[in-house]
Amino acid sequence: MKGLKPGWTVKALMVALLLHCFSAAAAATNHSVGGAFGWDLSSDLQEWASQATFHVGDSLVFSYTPVHDVLEVNATDYGICHTVNPLETYKDGETVIPLMEEGDRYFMCGRVGHCAMGLKLHVHVLPQLMIDSNAASLAPGPSPTASPSPQRPRHSPPPPSPPHPHDRDHGHELPSSPAPDHRSTSTCVETTFVQPVVTGLLGLFMCLPRQLVRLLFPALLVIILGYAAT
């Protein structure tokens, strides 16, 4: 398209990708395990889990008192409430566990008898839930119409006359070839430089914890929009 600068295209793409990443982060959910009662023997964890849906990108938030802890175990140990050699152990009282992969996760309290009394949790993690930004593209578009075939001109235009050899002698200089456009070269250099920067920023953005993404995104968006306006 005439007048379109590749540098602007890259900047617009960077902003769009960051917004897309933020939409994925915004779609994630923090699940307070056990609801209002938290990670406690008074909570009906099986009923709570049956009413929740867990996706990749969500987080489990365990809130508990010092009389409890959280162990992550495998399916076998979960079934028999075996608390020896767990996969992970948490005792901080406010444990946030991100769900980064699909599949089953198993948790229990490691205090004596608590697992057998029902203080354990099994969650099945589904694929990541994202805000659908392509809904408009799925709508049926207008039916294509056949373009008319170009008509052959009735008369071919006469070929341009060659320059007369005596034009230079009479003070008429032949038109010189246009100078190379250095702006396209600088634009290509800018595009080549910006593309790895975009990739690096997106990689760093996706590796950050979801809570940090939500905190830093407004400032990051202001920086990106300011760069795009230059």
Beta strands, then each sheet from edge to edge (+ up, - down):
strand 1: 30-32
strand 2: 54-55
strand 3: 59-63
strand 4: 70-73
strand 5: 88-90
strand 6: 94-98
strand 7: 103-108
strand 8: 120-126
sheet 1: 1+ 3+ 6-
sheet 2: 2+ 8+ 7- 4+ 5-
end
